[in-house]
Amino acid sequence: MTKILLLSDTHSYIDEAILKYVKQADEVWHAGDIGDLSVTDAIKALKPLRAVYGNIDDAKARVEFPENNRFMCEGVDVWITHIGGYPPKYNMRTRHIIKEHPPRIFISGHSHILKVIPDKRYNLIHMNPGAVGKHGFHKIRTMLRFTIDGKKIENLEVIEFPKR
């Protein structure tokens, strides 16, 4: 069983409240708009990190992290990208890949809106953890955590922080 912490849109912000949850995870996944790389350095000092760059990220982040990160976690095919759309409105860049070779979990950030949507057409779960940073229009900062046990995705939980 692997305990996952999923976050996005930190926009250069990390604090001890976030790091408390990082310490409880086996892996941390970041869906882009990292901002300053001190954020990912703080996470990597504690746990393994899988991340993608977002539209606000600079050349340093784009060298360190890919635009798309597709991998297997236990028996689950995962695809993380920052701007990907959501069911049934995937964007032009992701739509054909999802149609031809859908992952089991499709993760995007960018919108700052927490969403977990099953897509029965492609038998996948779309996850957007919202935004955990303090920059943007969102009022509540959010992250997701869940477990992957073999091929099972379980124990999905929303983590909310007080109004920013």
Secondary structure as UniProt FT lines:
FT   STRAND          2..7
FT   TURN            11..12
FT   HELIX           16..24
FT   STRAND          27..30
FT   HELIX           38..44
FT   TURN            45..46
FT   STRAND          49..51
FT   TURN            55..56
FT   HELIX           59..64
FT   STRAND          68..73
FT   TURN            74..75
FT   STRAND          76..81
FT   STRAND          85..86
FT   TURN            87..88
FT   STRAND          89..90
FT   HELIX           92..100
FT   STRAND          105..107
FT   STRAND          114..119
FT   TURN            120..123
FT   STRAND          124..129
FT   STRAND          140..149
FT   TURN            150..151
FT   STRAND          152..163
//
